[in-house]
Amino acid sequence: MKRIANNWICWVAIAGLIVSGCSVGYVGTDRAFSRGGNSHPHAADFFAPGIESFQAEEFWVIERNSETAAAFPQSPEPGGLKAVVHGQQRELAVTDMDVNAAVKGYIATVNVTQRFQNPYAQRIEAVYVFSMPRDAAVDDFIMTIGKRRIRGVIRERKEAEAIYQEAKRQGYLASLLTANHANTFRQTIANIEPGNYIDVRIHYFQVLQSDNGWYEFFFPMRSNSKGGAKPWSVPVSLHIDVQASAPIADLECPTHFVTKKSLSPEHWTVELNPKDGIPYLDFRLRYRLANEQSSADLMTYRDERGGYFTLMLHPPNDSPALTNVKMDWGAMQASEIYPGNLTNLPAGRAVLMAGRFNGTAPTTVTVTGTAGNQPVSFFLPVDLSRTGMEKSIPKIWASMKIGALESEAIRTSDLQLLGETRQVALDYGLASPFTSFLAVDANEPTEEMKTITVPAVP
């Protein structure tokens, strides 16, 4: 799966054209908030008490631009939290981190909950940079203060950034999540009052890598900073629920001590051992199916927008690389397939495809190609009546479409494609170079006192 943040440097250059005035029209949903009588985000009473600016649960995402970059401290490197307060380096704890993952077939959905605390006598703005798996796509963000949960919706980055800055200025608790580059994210939380705890939950999905029949779940346990890889100083609990499409023959964690439990041949749970003594290694969990590796694994989902599918396509067993690949989708009536130019399958490596479909009857997908000098074909029965297995499938398709639009925009310098990229991200609630998540607690402002900014550095 091509990640949204690929070709980041090229995107920054192209996005600069939009930020400098070549903006593409924004069409978004306003279902998650009401602006009352004053709709401008810079209006003085935009977050005034008594105006229900947000519903009970809300969340927003945003990307930093050059106009507001000066409002933030120099970006810290990924890793455990430390703070610079009045020129001195001090601890600012992410007191703990909880990782809860669910793997269904080759798709993983992950909740990462981080707890922040302000140990100082002043209201602070905390900045924290952390790593995520390379192919992770963030699609939800929740901030919890006591019993209150603030869940946001995706927003165009300039709008969300303006709202964050205004909320910060007026003393409201706010949190902003942005994609830095490649696989790192920047989290900023404004107006944390002295002694307060703030829980932030990030939800993302990813497609597992597949190599020679082994599927691998990956979670970074260290930062890749300028000084080299550094382990996190944050206590981490990790739980994974694995439900495979067939009985599991082997399940192993080569990097950490774990506790494994089999609930059925297809269903296992794995937990990181609290006494694990290898914090400097990234976490890797691998599993292999008991039966022979199938040539393809197709998953479908249908909602009010129509049908979506993902297909993990493998070369046939015991064969070299497959070339001249052609797909016959039969009665699926498949469309908008990514990648759209698939012609080769590398030996031992699986390739992910995603698309839309309109068909309803059982059908068969046919794959043909050449292995060496010999023609090869295999068939995949598809029962389109059994949809709804995994809700993240539409988002995986959207993420791959964004990647395809991104590459085409870079290749052609077509700014109209950037508008389409942004709209797809907005429609499917995904972080992208033009969208981010923001959470604002507009219940009441924090106490009036001087605010200091504390960048988190390793």
N, C-alpha and C positions, 0 to 999 in steps of 0.2 A: 504494500500500500504506500503510495507516494505521499509523504507528509506535507501538510499545508505550508510548513515553514521552509521547505526545500528552496534552494536558490535564493536565500535570504538577502544577500548583497544585491542581487539584481532587482529583487522586489523593492528594496529600500530606494533604489534609484528611480524605479518606475513610480512607486508610491509618492515620491517627492513631487512628481508632476501634478498629482491630484491635490496634495497638501498645499502646493503653491498656487492653486487656482483652477486646475483642470479637473475639477471634481465631477463625478458622475452622479446623477440624481439618485437620491436615497428613498427607498420605499420600505418601511418597516411596520411592525405591528405595535400598537400602543395598549395592548390588552393588560399589561402588567402594572401600569401606573396611571394616575390621574394628576394632572398638573393644576387643577383648580382653576382660579381665575387668571393666573399669571403663568404663561407657558414658557417664558424664556429662562433658560437654565442659569443665566447670570442675574436674574431679577433678585432683589434683596429679600423678598419674602418667598422665594421658591421653596425653601425648606422650613418656612415659618411654622411654629407649633400651631396645631389646630387645622392645618391643611393636610388632608390625607394624600400625601405625595406618592406613597407606596402602599401596596397591599401587605397583608400579614407576612407573606413569604415572597422574597424577591431577590434577584441577582442579576448583575450586569457585567460585561467584559469590555475592555478598551485597550487600544494600542497607543503607546506614547508617541507624540510627534515632536518636531524640533521646537515648536512654539512654547511647549510646556516642559521641555527637558530640563530647563534651568531650575524648575521648581523641585526637582528631585536631586538627591545627592549622587555622587559618582556611583555607578552601578557596582555593587559588591560582587565578589566571586561566589560561585555556588559552594555550599557546605553548611556546617553547623553555624548557629547564630552567635555573633558577637556584635557589640554596638560601640560606636564612637560617640561619647557624650562629653561635650565641652573639651574636645580635643584629646580625650583619654579613652583608651580601648577598654571596654567593660563587657561583661556577659549580658546578653539579652536572650533569654532562653525561649526556644521552642521546646516546651517542657517535655513533650512526647509526641510521637507520630504513630498512627495506626493505619495499617494497610490491609484492606479487605478486598480480595479479588475473587471473581467468579469466572471460570473458564467453561465455555460450552463449545465443544468441537475445537475450532481454531480461532474463536473470538473470545477475548478477555475484556471484561468490564471491571474497573477498579475504582474503589473509593479510598482516597488518602485524606485522613483527618489530622490536622496539625493544631496544636494548642500553643498559643502565644500568651505571655504574661509581661506586664509592665512593672518592673521592680523599683522604679524610680519615683521620686516625689513630684514629678512633673508629667503633664500629659505629653505623649510622644507620638511620633509617626515612625513606624517600624518598616524596614525594607529587608526583604529576604529573597535570595535567588536560589533556586533548587533545580535539580536535574530530573528529567522524566525519560522513559524509553523513547527511542528515536522515532517510532511510528505512532506515538500516543497522540490522540486528538481530544482536547478538553471540551466537554459539552455541558458541564454543570458546575455550579460554584455556590456554596451555602455558607453564610457566616452566622454563628450562634453566640449570643450573649445571654448567659443565664438560661431562661426558658424561652427566649425569643429567637426565632429563626428567620433570617432575611435571605430569601432566594431571589436571584436576579434573572433577567432574560438577556439575550444577546443584544448588543447595541453597536451601531456604527461608532468607530473609535473616537472621532472628534467630539461627538455628542456626549459620550460616556466620560471622556476626559474632562470636559467642561463641567459636567455634573459633579464628578469627584472633587475637582478643585474648589467648586463653590461649596460643596458639603464640608470639605476640610476647612475652608475659610470661616464658615459659620459655626464650626465646632461640632459638627455631627460625626459620629463614628462611621467610617467608610472604608471599604477595601477594594483594591484594584488589582486584577490579575492580567498580566501581559506576557506575550511570548517574546522572549529576547532574541533567540536564534536557535537553529538546529533543534536541540533537545533541552533547552533551559527556559525556565519561566521566572518572572519577577513578580513578587507579591508585595504590595504596599498597603499598610493599614494605618489610617489617620485617626488621631484623637483617641488613643487608648489611654484611659484614665489610670492614675496610680493604683497599683495592686490588682487591676482587673485582668481576668482571663478571657481570651477570645478564641473560639474554636472555628477553624476554617476547613470545610470539606470540599475537596476537589474530586470530580468524577471524570474519568476519561475511559476511552476504549482503545483497543489495539488488536491487530491481527497477529497471531503467533507466527514466528518464523518456522519454516519446515525444511528440514535437510535430511535426506536419505531416510525418510520415514519417521524422524523424530520431530515432535513439536516442542518448542521451547518458550516458556514464559520468563520474561526478564524484568527486573526492577532494580534501578540504580541505588546503591547503598553508599556511594561516595561521590565526590564532586570531581570534575575534570577541570581544575583551575589552572592558572598560568604556572603555578609552581609544581604542577603534577597532580596526580590523583590523591585526594585526601579523604579519609573516612569522615562520615558525619559524627557529630558529637551528640546527636539526638537519640534517645532510646526509641527503638522501633519494635512494634509488634506486627506480625505479618501472618495472615490466614488466607489460604487459597482453597477454593472448592472447585474440583475438576470433574466435569461430566463429559466424557468422551462419546463419540458416535459408535464405538464398538468396545469390547473388553480391552482393558489395558494390560499389556504384557510386561512392560517395564516402566517404572516411574522413579526418577532419581534426582537428587539435588547435589551436584558436584561441588558446590561452593560453600554450603553452610550445613550445620547440624539441624535436622528437622524431625518432627514427629509426624508420621504418616498413618492414616487410617483408611481402610477399605470399607465402604458402605455397600458396595456391589462391585462386580467386575468392571463396570464402566464408570463407577463413581468413587472418587477418593477425596480426602481432605488432607491438607498439609499445613503445618504450623511451624514457624521459626522457633527453635528451642531457645528459651530465655537465657540459657547458659552458653549460647553460641559465642565462640571466641574469635570469629573472623569478620569483624566489622569493616575491614578494608576491601572486601571483595563484593562486587555486585552480585545480587541474588539471581540465580538461574535454576529453573525447574524444568526438567525434560520428561516427556513421556512418549511411548511407542505403543501402537495398537497390536493386539495379539494376532489378528488376521493379516493376510497379505495387504500391503498398502493399496488402497483403491486408486484408480486412475483419476478420479475426481470426487470432490465432496461439495455438494451444492446445498445452500441454505436459503430459504425464502421468507419474506415477510410482506404482509399486505395491510394497509390502513386506508383511510379515506382519500389519500393521495394516489393510491394505486399499488402495484406490486413492485417489490425490490428483491434482488437476489445477490448473493455472493457465491463465487465458485473458486475453490482451491484446486487448481489443475496440476496434476503430477504427470511426468513422463511414465509410460508403461513400465511395469516391473522388469528389472534386468535388461533394460535397453539403454543405448546411448542417448545423446540429446536428440530431441524431436524437432525437425525443421519443416518448413512449408505447412505450418499448422493452419487448419481451417475449421470453423465452427458452424454446425448446422443446428439451430436452436429449435427446430421442429415447431410444435404448436404453442410454444411459450410466447411467441410474438415479442421477442426481446428487442430492446432499443436502448439507446444511450449507454453503450457498453464501454467500460474503461478497464484496461487500456484498449483503445480501438484498433491498434496496429500490431496486435500480438501475432507473431509468425514463428517464434522459436520457443522451445522449452528446454532449459539447460539440464544436463544430466544430474539427477539426484536432488534438484531444487524444484520446489513447487512455485507456481505463479498464481497470484490472486487476481480474479476478475470480478467486476460488479456491474450491475445494470438494472434496467426497469423491465417489467413484463406486463402484458395484458391478457395472456392466455389463462384459461381456467381448467382445461381438460388434462388428464394424465398424458404425458408425452415422453419423448426420448431426445436427449441432446447427443449429437454425434460429433466426435472429434476425429479428424483425419490428419495425417502428416507423413513424414519420411524419417525413418531411423536408419542411418547408413544409406544404403541404396534400396531399402525395402519399404514398401508402403505399409502404414500402420493405421488402424482405426479402432476406436473403442466407443462404447455407448453408456449413457448414464440415464437410467429411468428417473423421471421426475413426476411426483404427485403434487400438483399445484393446489390441491384442496387442503393440504396440510401446511398452512402458512402460519406465521406469527410465532416462530420459534425464538427469535432474538430481535428485540426492539432496536438494537443498534445498527442493524443492516442498512436502513435508509441513510443513517449518518455516515456509514462507511462508504456507501455509494456517493454521497455528497462530498465527502473528503477527497475521494478519487477524482470526482469531476472538478473540484477546485484545483487539484494538482494538475489536471490536464489543461484547464484554462490558464493557469499560471504559466505553464511551459509555453503555451501558444502565445500568450501576451508578451513574454520575454522574446520569443522568436520573431514576432511580427511588430512589436511596439504598438499594438492595437489597444488604445485606452478603453474602448468600449468593452473589451473582454474583462477589464478590471472591475467595471460596474457589475457585470454578470457574476464575477467571482464573489464580490461583496454580497450580492443579493442571495446567492446560494448559501453563503455562510450565515446570513441573517435568517433565511427561511428554515434552515436546519439546525440553528443554534450552535454553531461551531466557532471556536476561536480561529482567526485568520489574520493575515497582515492588515486587514481593514476592520476587524471586529475584535472585541475583548469583553471580559466580564467585570461588572462593578456591583458591589453591594453597599447600600447606604441605609443606616438605621435612622430614619427620619422621625422616630418617636419623640425624641427630645434631644436638645444639644447637650454635650458634655459640659462640665463646669468650666466657667471662664478662668483660664489661667494660661500662662505662656506655654506654647507648644515647641518642642524641640524634635528634630528629625534624627533618627538613629539608623544609619545604614548597617546592615548585617554583613560582616566580613568574616572570612575564615580565620 
